[in-house]
Amino acid sequence: MVQYSVLYVDDEPALLEAGKIFLERSGALTIETVPSTREALSRLGERPCDAVIADYQMPGMDGIELLKEVRQRFGDIPFILFTGRGREEVVVEALNCGADGYIQKGGDSRSQFAELEHRVVQAVERRRAIQALRDSEERYRALFEGANDPIFIFEEDRFVDCNSKALETFQCTREFLIGKTPWELSSPVQPDGLPAFTSAVEKLRAAYAGQPQFFEWRIATPSGKRYDVETSASRVNVKGPRQVLAIVRDVTARKRTEAALIAANRKMHLLSGITRHDILNQLTVLQGNLEFARDRTPDPVLLGYLDRQQQALGFINRQIVFTQDYQDLGARAPEYQVLRECVARAAEGLGFRGLTLVTEADGFEVYADPMMEKAFYNLFENAVRYAGPAPTVRVRCRRQGGSLVVVVEDNGSGIPAGEKEKIFARGFGRNTGLGLFLVREILSTTGLVIRETGKPGKGARFEILVPEGGWRVRDAGPAAGA
């Protein structure tokens, strides 16, 4: 049973002894008795207790004076007056001075001590509940004020509270901000294309309906400064008026950096496109002149030189084509792609070229760069080049915990044990040395990992590991933990 410690003060030893027996009978209280107010104050200074019971009339200092001293020195310890004086003489003063209760002596001892015990337990639990609420409010306020992001609280469509970071962001006082609506401190048109008033009303209405909101917003401060922010807004379930809490994160610097990167990428794409076009034109000229030279000389030594130049031109041409593919990597946002359709398009792009494709990947979608088709194209082309004149490639899927493994295997001679990792390095191989390098780059943009696990002499076998959350079964939503 829960026990509360109580200090019982009275100048009548016999009453203290009887009171201790009655009050400890249920086991809810442990009673320590002292016969004077001086000893009571000394005892409270040595160690705390949960409550004080005190007589009113005592020599040197009465119960009201003791109450005042306790409040001044020891705070809000529950304090119950237990006295023989008439209630009308002291009750008002006692309550005005902060007493938690008042019990008048007299009558049946069992009943009056039972009531006294009840009053003490009630006062202690009430005071603890109040302290817990204060502690909770202090923790909330510390978190609220200590947050590094602006936080706002709305009632209906107006600010009713905010933290210091919000005032710093808006560069204004609390008095100025409280009572304002969000559209009064926002750019007229918001990132969603709607007027600030319309957009704010829609989002607040949804938040009050229990639908958490996350959106971009553009703030306009009274000083004229503008911020791009990301805002999360959700309903706060508290007693009283309906409220919405909004947390705002300043992303102005990030937006500027993104805009600068987009502009730089646009210029680089334009420059590389123009450069690539000009180089290809010159390669075409060189190709034509090589053909003219070949037609006009029977000299076998010279023809050998021309053949080596032809090979060099072919290599340069393939490198230029690769730069086009690599430039497109990451240019578009990743998306869920139907695996079977992606594989089929890759084989069609290859023109099959004697390839037999067996696909066992129905129903799976993978979140990847739009160039994933190019990754499969390169894997198939690798099989056509190295697996013999009539290669068979099999694509299948298996679940591995929460991940998905996509297996691409052929019936060729396989990869030597010492080359399983080297084949993904740029420049390795007998052709351009860029095909499998590009495959790994394409897949890695969304966290997909590829490795070669085949046995030499029994065909190449590539495993693509798609992490949990990066795949799903079609029309069944995300396959977390599937």
C-alpha positions as CSV (number, residue, x, y, z in Angstrom):
1,M,0.0,0.0,0.0
2,V,1.2,3.5,-0.8
3,Q,2.4,5.4,2.3
4,Y,2.6,9.1,2.7
5,S,4.8,10.6,5.5
6,V,3.0,13.1,7.8
7,L,4.3,15.4,10.4
8,Y,1.7,15.8,13.2
9,V,2.2,18.8,15.5
10,D,0.2,19.3,18.8
11,D,1.1,20.4,22.3
12,E,-0.9,17.5,23.9
13,P,1.3,14.3,24.0
14,A,-1.7,12.1,24.7
15,L,-3.6,13.3,21.6
16,L,-0.4,12.8,19.5
17,E,-0.1,9.2,20.7
18,A,-3.8,8.4,20.1
19,G,-3.8,10.2,16.7
20,K,-0.7,8.3,15.5
21,I,-2.4,5.0,16.3
22,F,-5.6,5.9,14.5
23,L,-4.0,7.5,11.5
24,E,-1.5,4.6,10.9
25,R,-4.2,1.9,11.2
26,S,-5.0,1.7,7.5
27,G,-1.4,1.7,6.4
28,A,-1.8,4.7,4.1
29,L,0.1,7.1,6.3
30,T,3.2,7.0,8.4
31,I,3.0,9.5,11.3
32,E,5.9,11.4,13.0
33,T,4.8,13.5,16.0
34,V,6.3,16.6,17.5
35,P,5.0,18.6,20.5
36,S,5.9,22.1,19.4
37,T,6.0,24.4,16.3
38,R,9.7,25.0,16.9
39,E,10.4,21.3,16.7
40,A,8.1,21.0,13.6
41,L,10.1,23.7,11.7
42,S,13.4,22.1,12.7
43,R,12.2,18.7,11.6
44,L,11.0,20.1,8.2
45,G,14.4,21.7,7.7
46,E,16.1,18.3,8.2
47,R,14.1,16.2,5.8
48,P,10.9,16.6,3.8
49,C,7.5,15.1,4.4
50,D,4.4,14.7,2.3
51,A,2.0,16.6,4.6
52,V,1.6,18.5,7.9
53,I,-1.2,18.2,10.5
54,A,-1.2,21.0,13.1
55,D,-3.3,22.1,16.0
56,Y,-4.4,25.7,16.1
57,Q,-3.8,26.8,19.7
58,M,-0.2,26.1,20.7
59,P,2.2,28.1,22.9
60,G,4.6,30.4,21.1
61,M,3.1,30.1,17.7
62,D,-0.4,29.2,16.7
63,G,-1.3,27.0,13.7
64,I,-2.0,29.9,11.3
65,E,1.4,31.4,12.1
66,L,3.0,27.9,11.6
67,L,1.2,27.7,8.3
68,K,2.6,31.0,7.1
69,E,6.1,30.0,8.2
70,V,5.8,26.7,6.4
71,R,4.6,28.3,3.2
72,Q,7.5,30.9,3.3
73,R,10.2,28.3,4.0
74,F,9.0,25.0,2.5
75,G,6.6,25.9,-0.2
76,D,3.3,24.2,-0.9
77,I,3.5,21.1,1.4
78,P,-0.2,20.0,2.1
79,F,-1.2,21.5,5.4
80,I,-4.3,20.4,7.4
81,L,-5.5,22.3,10.6
82,F,-6.9,20.0,13.3
83,T,-8.2,22.1,16.2
84,G,-10.8,22.4,18.8
85,R,-11.5,26.0,18.1
86,G,-14.8,26.8,16.3
87,R,-14.6,26.6,12.5
88,E,-16.1,30.1,12.1
89,E,-13.2,31.7,14.1
90,V,-10.3,30.5,12.0
91,V,-11.4,28.7,8.8
92,V,-11.5,31.8,6.6
93,E,-8.0,32.9,7.7
94,A,-6.6,29.4,7.4
95,L,-7.9,29.0,3.8
96,N,-6.7,32.5,2.9
97,C,-3.3,31.6,4.1
98,G,-3.1,28.5,1.9
99,A,-4.4,25.7,4.2
100,D,-5.4,22.5,2.3
101,G,-8.1,21.6,4.8
102,Y,-9.6,22.1,8.2
103,I,-10.9,19.4,10.7
104,Q,-12.5,20.3,14.0
105,K,-11.8,18.1,17.0
106,G,-14.5,16.5,19.0
107,G,-17.1,13.7,18.6
108,D,-16.3,10.1,17.7
109,S,-12.5,9.6,17.5
110,R,-12.7,6.9,14.9
111,S,-14.8,9.0,12.6
112,Q,-12.8,12.2,12.9
113,F,-9.5,10.6,12.4
114,A,-10.8,8.7,9.4
115,E,-12.0,12.0,8.0
116,L,-8.6,13.5,8.8
117,E,-6.8,10.6,7.1
118,H,-9.0,11.1,4.0
119,R,-8.3,14.8,3.9
120,V,-4.5,14.3,4.1
121,V,-4.5,11.6,1.4
122,Q,-6.7,13.8,-0.8
123,A,-4.5,16.9,-0.3
124,V,-1.3,15.0,-1.0
125,E,-2.6,13.4,-4.2
126,R,-4.1,16.7,-5.4
127,R,-0.8,18.6,-4.7
128,R,1.1,15.9,-6.5
129,A,-1.2,16.0,-9.5
130,I,-0.8,19.8,-9.6
131,Q,3.0,19.4,-9.4
132,A,3.0,16.8,-12.2
133,L,1.0,19.2,-14.3
134,R,3.4,22.0,-13.6
135,D,6.4,19.7,-14.4
136,S,4.7,18.6,-17.7
137,E,4.0,22.2,-18.6
138,E,7.6,23.2,-17.8
139,R,8.9,20.3,-20.0
140,Y,6.5,21.3,-22.8
141,R,7.6,25.0,-22.5
142,A,11.3,24.0,-22.5
143,L,10.8,21.9,-25.6
144,F,8.6,24.6,-27.2
145,E,11.1,27.4,-26.5
146,G,14.2,25.3,-27.1
147,A,13.2,24.1,-30.6
148,N,15.5,25.3,-33.4
149,D,12.5,25.7,-35.7
150,P,9.6,28.2,-35.4
151,I,6.5,26.7,-33.8
152,F,3.0,28.2,-34.0
153,I,-0.2,27.4,-32.3
154,F,-3.5,28.3,-34.0
155,E,-7.0,28.6,-32.7
156,E,-9.4,28.6,-35.7
157,D,-7.3,30.7,-38.2
158,R,-5.3,32.9,-35.9
159,F,-1.9,32.7,-34.1
160,V,-2.5,32.3,-30.3
161,D,1.1,31.2,-29.3
162,C,4.5,30.8,-30.7
163,N,8.1,30.2,-29.6
164,S,11.0,32.6,-29.6
165,K,12.4,31.1,-32.9
166,A,9.1,32.2,-34.6
167,L,9.5,35.8,-33.4
168,E,13.1,35.7,-34.6
169,T,12.0,34.4,-38.0
170,F,9.2,37.0,-38.4
171,Q,11.4,39.7,-36.9
172,C,8.5,41.0,-34.8
173,T,7.2,41.0,-31.2
174,R,4.8,38.5,-29.7
175,E,2.2,41.3,-29.3
176,F,2.4,42.0,-33.1
177,L,2.1,38.3,-34.1
178,I,-0.6,37.0,-31.7
179,G,-4.1,37.4,-33.3
180,K,-2.8,37.6,-36.9
181,T,-3.8,35.2,-39.6
182,P,-1.2,33.3,-41.6
183,W,-2.1,34.9,-44.9
184,E,-1.4,38.3,-43.4
185,L,2.3,37.3,-43.1
186,S,2.7,35.3,-46.3
187,S,3.4,36.0,-50.0
188,P,0.2,36.6,-51.9
189,V,0.7,33.4,-54.1
190,Q,2.0,30.2,-52.5
191,P,4.1,27.4,-54.0
192,D,1.0,25.4,-54.7
193,G,-0.2,28.2,-57.1
194,L,-3.1,29.2,-54.8
195,P,-3.6,32.6,-53.1
196,A,-2.3,32.5,-49.5
197,F,-5.8,32.9,-48.1
198,T,-7.3,30.0,-50.0
199,S,-4.3,27.7,-49.5
200,A,-4.1,28.4,-45.7
201,V,-7.9,27.9,-45.2
202,E,-7.8,24.5,-47.0
203,K,-4.8,23.3,-45.0
204,L,-6.1,24.4,-41.7
205,R,-9.5,22.8,-42.4
206,A,-7.8,19.5,-43.2
207,A,-5.6,19.7,-40.1
208,Y,-8.6,20.3,-37.9
209,A,-10.3,17.3,-39.5
210,G,-7.4,15.1,-38.3
211,Q,-5.4,15.0,-41.5
212,P,-1.8,16.0,-40.8
213,Q,-0.5,18.4,-43.4
214,F,3.0,18.8,-44.9
215,F,3.6,21.5,-47.4
216,E,5.8,24.2,-48.8
217,W,5.0,27.8,-47.8
218,R,6.4,31.2,-48.5
219,I,6.6,33.7,-45.6
220,A,6.7,37.5,-46.0
221,T,7.9,39.2,-42.8
222,P,6.9,42.7,-41.8
223,S,10.4,43.9,-42.7
224,G,9.9,42.7,-46.2
225,K,12.2,39.6,-46.0
226,R,10.8,36.5,-47.6
227,Y,11.5,32.9,-46.6
228,D,10.8,29.5,-48.3
229,V,9.7,27.1,-45.6
230,E,8.4,23.5,-45.2
231,T,5.5,23.3,-42.8
232,S,3.9,20.4,-40.9
233,A,0.6,21.1,-39.3
234,S,-1.5,18.8,-37.2
235,R,-4.4,19.0,-34.7
236,V,-3.6,19.2,-31.0
237,N,-6.0,17.2,-28.9
238,V,-6.4,19.3,-25.7
239,K,-9.3,20.5,-23.7
240,G,-10.7,23.8,-24.6
241,P,-10.8,25.5,-28.1
242,R,-9.6,23.5,-31.1
243,Q,-5.9,24.0,-31.8
244,V,-3.5,23.3,-34.6
245,L,0.3,23.1,-34.0
246,A,2.5,24.1,-37.0
247,I,6.3,23.5,-37.1
248,V,8.1,25.5,-39.8
249,R,11.6,24.8,-41.2
250,D,13.5,27.4,-43.1
251,V,14.6,25.9,-46.5
252,T,15.4,29.2,-48.2
253,A,19.1,28.4,-48.5
254,R,18.4,25.0,-49.8
255,K,16.0,26.3,-52.4
256,R,18.5,28.8,-53.6
257,T,21.2,26.0,-53.8
258,E,18.8,23.8,-55.7
259,A,17.9,26.6,-58.1
260,A,21.6,27.2,-58.7
261,L,22.3,23.5,-59.3
262,I,19.4,23.3,-61.8
263,A,20.7,26.3,-63.7
264,A,24.2,24.9,-63.7
265,N,23.0,21.5,-64.9
266,R,21.0,23.1,-67.6
267,K,24.1,25.0,-68.8
268,M,26.2,21.9,-68.6
269,H,23.6,19.8,-70.5
270,L,23.5,22.5,-73.2
271,L,27.2,22.7,-73.4
272,S,27.8,19.0,-73.5
273,G,25.0,18.6,-76.1
274,I,26.5,21.2,-78.4
275,T,30.0,19.7,-77.9
276,R,28.9,16.2,-78.5
277,H,27.1,17.2,-81.7
278,D,30.2,19.0,-83.0
279,I,32.4,16.1,-82.1
280,L,30.1,13.6,-83.9
281,N,30.1,15.8,-86.9
282,Q,33.9,15.8,-87.0
283,L,33.9,12.0,-86.5
284,T,31.6,11.6,-89.5
285,V,34.1,13.7,-91.5
286,L,37.0,11.6,-90.4
287,Q,35.0,8.4,-91.1
288,G,34.3,9.6,-94.7
289,N,37.9,10.5,-95.3
290,L,39.1,7.2,-94.0
291,E,36.8,5.5,-96.5
292,F,38.1,7.7,-99.3
293,A,41.7,6.8,-98.4
294,R,40.9,3.1,-98.2
295,D,39.4,3.2,-101.7
296,R,42.5,4.9,-103.1
297,T,45.4,2.7,-101.8
298,P,46.3,-0.9,-102.4
299,D,49.2,-0.7,-100.0
300,P,48.6,-3.3,-97.3
301,V,50.8,-1.5,-94.7
302,L,48.8,1.7,-95.2
303,L,45.5,-0.2,-95.1
304,G,46.7,-1.6,-91.7
305,Y,47.2,1.9,-90.4
306,L,43.7,2.9,-91.7
307,D,42.1,-0.2,-90.0
308,R,43.7,0.9,-86.6
309,Q,42.4,4.4,-87.2
310,Q,39.0,3.0,-87.9
311,Q,39.0,1.1,-84.6
312,A,40.0,4.2,-82.7
313,L,37.2,6.1,-84.3
314,G,34.7,3.4,-83.3
315,F,36.0,3.5,-79.7
316,I,35.7,7.4,-79.6
317,N,32.1,7.1,-81.1
318,R,31.1,4.6,-78.4
319,Q,32.6,6.9,-75.7
320,I,30.5,9.8,-77.0
321,V,27.4,7.7,-77.0
322,F,28.1,6.8,-73.4
323,T,28.4,10.4,-72.3
324,Q,24.8,10.9,-73.6
325,D,23.6,8.0,-71.4
326,Y,25.5,9.1,-68.4
327,Q,24.3,12.7,-68.8
328,D,20.7,11.5,-68.6
329,L,21.3,9.6,-65.3
330,G,19.5,11.3,-62.5
331,A,18.0,13.9,-64.8
332,R,14.4,12.6,-64.1
333,A,12.9,11.7,-60.7
334,P,12.9,8.0,-59.8
335,E,9.6,6.2,-60.1
336,Y,8.0,2.8,-59.6
337,Q,8.5,0.7,-62.8
338,V,6.7,-2.5,-63.7
339,L,9.7,-4.9,-63.8
340,R,8.3,-7.3,-66.6
341,E,7.5,-4.3,-68.9
342,C,11.0,-2.7,-68.3
343,V,12.7,-6.0,-69.1
344,A,10.6,-6.5,-72.2
345,R,11.4,-3.0,-73.5
346,A,15.1,-3.6,-72.9
347,A,15.1,-6.8,-75.0
348,E,13.1,-5.1,-77.8
349,G,15.6,-2.2,-77.8
350,L,18.3,-4.7,-78.4
351,G,16.4,-6.1,-81.3
352,F,16.7,-9.5,-79.5
353,R,19.7,-10.4,-81.8
354,G,19.2,-14.2,-81.3
355,L,18.4,-13.7,-77.6
356,T,15.9,-15.9,-75.9
357,L,14.4,-14.1,-72.9
358,V,12.6,-16.0,-70.1
359,T,10.9,-13.6,-67.6
360,E,9.5,-14.7,-64.3
361,A,8.8,-11.3,-62.6
362,D,5.1,-10.9,-62.8
363,G,3.5,-8.4,-60.4
364,F,6.6,-6.7,-59.1
365,E,7.4,-3.0,-59.3
366,V,10.8,-1.4,-58.5
367,Y,11.5,2.2,-57.5
368,A,14.4,3.2,-59.7
369,D,15.8,5.7,-62.0
370,P,13.9,5.9,-65.3
371,M,17.1,4.6,-67.0
372,M,16.7,1.2,-65.3
373,E,15.6,-0.1,-68.8
374,K,19.1,0.9,-70.0
375,A,20.6,-1.2,-67.2
376,F,18.8,-4.3,-68.3
377,Y,19.7,-3.5,-72.0
378,N,23.4,-3.5,-71.1
379,L,23.0,-6.8,-69.1
380,F,21.3,-8.4,-72.1
381,E,23.9,-6.9,-74.5
382,N,26.6,-8.4,-72.4
383,A,25.0,-11.8,-72.7
384,V,24.7,-11.5,-76.5
385,R,28.3,-10.5,-76.7
386,Y,29.8,-13.2,-74.5
387,A,27.3,-16.0,-74.1
388,G,27.5,-17.4,-77.6
389,P,25.5,-17.1,-80.8
390,A,22.1,-18.0,-79.3
391,P,22.1,-17.0,-75.7
392,T,19.2,-17.6,-73.3
393,V,18.7,-15.0,-70.5
394,R,16.4,-15.7,-67.6
395,V,15.0,-12.9,-65.3
396,R,13.3,-13.9,-62.1
397,C,12.6,-12.5,-58.6
398,R,12.8,-13.9,-55.1
399,R,12.0,-12.3,-51.7
400,Q,14.8,-12.1,-49.1
401,G,13.4,-10.9,-45.8
402,G,12.0,-7.5,-46.6
403,S,14.1,-7.1,-49.7
404,L,13.7,-8.2,-53.3
405,V,16.4,-9.9,-55.3
406,V,16.2,-9.7,-59.1
407,V,18.3,-12.4,-60.8
408,V,19.5,-12.1,-64.4
409,E,21.4,-15.2,-65.6
410,D,22.5,-16.5,-68.9
411,N,23.8,-19.8,-70.3
412,G,27.2,-18.6,-71.4
413,S,30.7,-19.4,-70.0
414,G,30.4,-17.1,-67.0
415,I,32.7,-14.7,-65.3
416,P,36.1,-15.8,-64.0
417,A,36.3,-15.7,-60.2
418,G,39.0,-13.0,-60.2
419,E,36.9,-10.6,-62.4
420,K,33.5,-10.6,-60.6
421,E,34.1,-7.2,-59.1
422,K,36.4,-5.8,-61.8
423,I,33.7,-6.1,-64.5
424,F,31.9,-3.1,-62.9
425,A,34.9,-0.9,-63.0
426,R,35.0,1.9,-65.6
427,G,37.2,0.9,-68.6
428,F,37.4,-2.9,-67.8
429,G,36.5,-5.3,-70.6
430,R,37.2,-5.9,-74.2
431,N,34.6,-3.5,-75.6
432,T,34.1,0.1,-74.2
433,G,34.5,-1.0,-70.6
434,L,31.5,1.2,-69.7
435,G,28.4,-1.0,-70.0
436,L,28.4,-2.7,-66.6
437,F,29.9,0.4,-65.0
438,L,26.8,2.3,-66.2
439,V,24.5,-0.5,-64.9
440,R,25.9,-0.1,-61.4
441,E,25.6,3.7,-61.6
442,I,22.0,3.6,-62.7
443,L,21.0,1.2,-60.0
444,S,22.9,2.9,-57.2
445,T,20.9,6.2,-57.6
446,T,18.0,4.6,-55.7
447,G,20.1,2.3,-53.4
448,L,19.9,-0.8,-55.6
449,V,23.0,-3.0,-55.4
450,I,24.3,-5.4,-58.1
451,R,26.8,-8.2,-57.9
452,E,27.9,-11.2,-60.0
453,T,27.3,-14.5,-58.3
454,G,27.6,-17.1,-61.1
455,K,29.9,-20.0,-61.2
456,P,32.6,-19.9,-63.9
457,G,31.7,-22.2,-66.8
458,K,28.0,-22.2,-65.9
459,G,26.9,-18.8,-67.1
460,A,26.9,-15.2,-65.8
461,R,24.5,-14.6,-62.9
462,F,23.8,-11.0,-61.8
463,E,21.8,-10.4,-58.5
464,I,20.2,-7.0,-58.1
465,L,19.2,-6.3,-54.4
466,V,16.3,-4.0,-54.0
467,P,16.0,-2.8,-50.4
468,E,12.9,-2.9,-48.3
469,G,10.6,0.0,-49.3
470,G,12.1,0.1,-52.8
471,W,9.7,-2.4,-54.3
472,R,6.1,-3.5,-54.2
473,V,3.7,-5.9,-55.6
474,R,1.7,-4.2,-58.3
475,D,-1.7,-2.8,-57.1
476,A,-0.9,-3.8,-53.5
477,G,0.9,-0.7,-52.2
478,P,4.4,-0.7,-50.6
479,A,5.7,-4.2,-49.8
480,A,7.3,-3.3,-46.5
481,G,8.3,-6.5,-44.8
482,A,6.8,-8.6,-47.6
